[in-house]
Amino acid sequence: MLQVETRIAADPADLEALAPIQAWAFGTNTARALARLNNAAAGTVRVACVGGVVLGGLIEIPMGQWFGGQSVPMLGIAGVAIAAEARAQGLALALLRDALRSARARGLWLSTLYPATYSLYRKAGYELAGSHCRVTLQLRQLPRGVRPLNIESLGPAGDAAAEALYRELSRQRPGYLDRGDYVWDRVRNPQLEAARGVAAVGAQGIEGYVYARVSTPPNRAMEVVLSDFVSAGPRAFQTLLAFLADHSTTAERVIWYGGLSDARLLGLPERVAQVAVEDYWMLRLVDVKRALLARAYPEADVAIELSVEDAFLPENTGQYPLRVRAGVAHYEAYAGSLRARLSVGALAALYSGFMSPRELQLAGQLDADASAQRALALLFAASPAPALADYF
Ligand SMILES: CC(C)(COP(=O)(O)OP(=O)(O)OC[C@H]1O[C@@H](n2cnc3c(N)ncnc32)[C@H](O)[C@@H]1OP(=O)(O)O)[C@@H](O)C(=O)NCCC(=O)NCCS
């Protein structure tokens, strides 16, 4: 067994050692990989070393994720890469274990990532927990619409208003990010290039906005790609749609990302959009007790004791007597409690609302009688279905 040490990258030499490993892993060049690593705020790149030599790393992104209308502190993980010659020796798992333990010590109760492989992350206690959908709108099939609101460029002064609007709307979408600086930077500078911010503005201020860039992929027509698209109501949506439709002489389509269903679908006049699941993201409860207490629940009165098994972080294995009253969870033993047994991974799929108790039971991943299943269904149901608009 290799003696693997991991640490937060302390000086530029660590990043310079990791950059070619990331470049090889993700098929890019070293300069671009280094730019991405340098972009991660200081202290958020973790490297794995054997005998003092850097052989892999990942990016740690602290932020929040909305569940039940509450922002739960979460560690996003990105760019997991191990040197090709050092793979299959447990380095990735060592990195993940240390990243998760340090997250727990810093008060981050969840962790979320986009998996290139399920088996690695399942071993680390993650499970599928929501979708990331690509919406493609055929611009040339859109009528040139009306603009009930004004279109204005979002200058730096508008950034704070855009952030406030995003926060207000995203909190009601299970799984959406309570973004931190890292993700806002990706929204405003996708592909390491500035996006154009455009807002729909009414008498009371910004009612919606997009961050957009234009791109012409090889052998494809020009497209407008939105790294963010927020509208607080039909007027903002119509206005922004009209703004996008005015690109139809040169651009064929507009692309944005989000969940399978949201209010925008009802604002489209015709069958002009295709929605496809681009990816599923995975979630892990880093600290089971704190994660269960930190989210909000529906207004129900439920007492259920969860028996959770966590082979990767055994400190989580144990009994969790959960009592929910008026949407707030308490940690409290109760004689008449219902009971359920599941792994920490199955709990992640349940927690986000991605899997119902019945589906988990069909997958052989939940041991609970019918009453316990009904109670869990009540507590963890998510609407709309859990989704992420952002990729990180
Ligand atoms: C994926 C990657 C990070 C794994 O790193 P690693 O150090 O070799 O992984 P580990 O040795 O810790 O593997 C632990 C477990 O993960 C799973 N796993 C690792 N590599 C895998 C692969 N290529 N395919 C499927 N499962 C894999 C296995 O279950 C493995 O356990 P096992 O060895 O008992 O079978 C590495 O192959 C890599 O850098 N790939 C290119 C970049 C990439 O895909 N990154 C992931 C981005 S989300």
The ligand as a Gaussian input file, in Angstrom:
#p B3LYP/6-31G(d) Opt

LIG

0 1
 C      -10.530000       8.596000     -12.261000
 C       -9.175000       8.767000     -11.534000
 C       -9.196000      10.105000     -10.809000
 C       -9.037000       7.619000     -10.521000
 O       -7.820000       7.811000      -9.805000
 P       -7.073000       6.576000      -9.102000
 O       -6.095000       7.108000      -8.138000
 O       -6.598000       5.657000     -10.141000
 O       -8.286000       5.907000      -8.320000
 P       -8.171000       4.922000      -7.087000
 O       -6.972000       4.040000      -7.261000
 O       -8.255000       5.709000      -5.821000
 O       -9.493000       4.073000      -7.352000
 C      -10.403000       3.774000      -6.387000
 C      -11.631000       3.150000      -7.012000
 O      -12.193000       3.985000      -8.009000
 C      -12.700000       3.187000      -9.077000
 N      -11.993000       3.557000     -10.304000
 C      -10.770000       4.126000     -10.415000
 N      -10.471000       4.322000     -11.700000
 C      -11.495000       3.868000     -12.420000
 C      -11.771000       3.784000     -13.804000
 N      -10.898000       4.234000     -14.708000
 N      -12.929000       3.258000     -14.193000
 C      -13.821000       2.824000     -13.292000
 N      -13.613000       2.854000     -11.953000
 C      -12.475000       3.381000     -11.540000
 C      -12.473000       1.767000      -8.708000
 O      -13.653000       1.316000      -8.046000
 C      -11.337000       1.841000      -7.746000
 O      -11.365000       0.825000      -6.808000
 P      -10.585000      -0.559000      -7.107000
 O       -9.183000      -0.149000      -7.444000
 O      -10.705000      -1.285000      -5.819000
 O      -11.288000      -1.173000      -8.243000
 C       -7.976000       8.694000     -12.515000
 O       -8.116000       7.534000     -13.300000
 C       -7.865000       9.895000     -13.429000
 O       -7.183000      10.857000     -13.119000
 N       -8.574000       9.842000     -14.583000
 C       -8.610000      10.939000     -15.530000
 C       -9.384000      12.140000     -14.996000
 C      -10.773000      11.794000     -14.490000
 O      -11.508000      11.037000     -15.066000
 N      -11.120000      12.425000     -13.347000
 C      -12.403000      12.300000     -12.706000
 C      -13.137000      13.544000     -12.948000
 S      -14.709000      13.510000     -12.139000

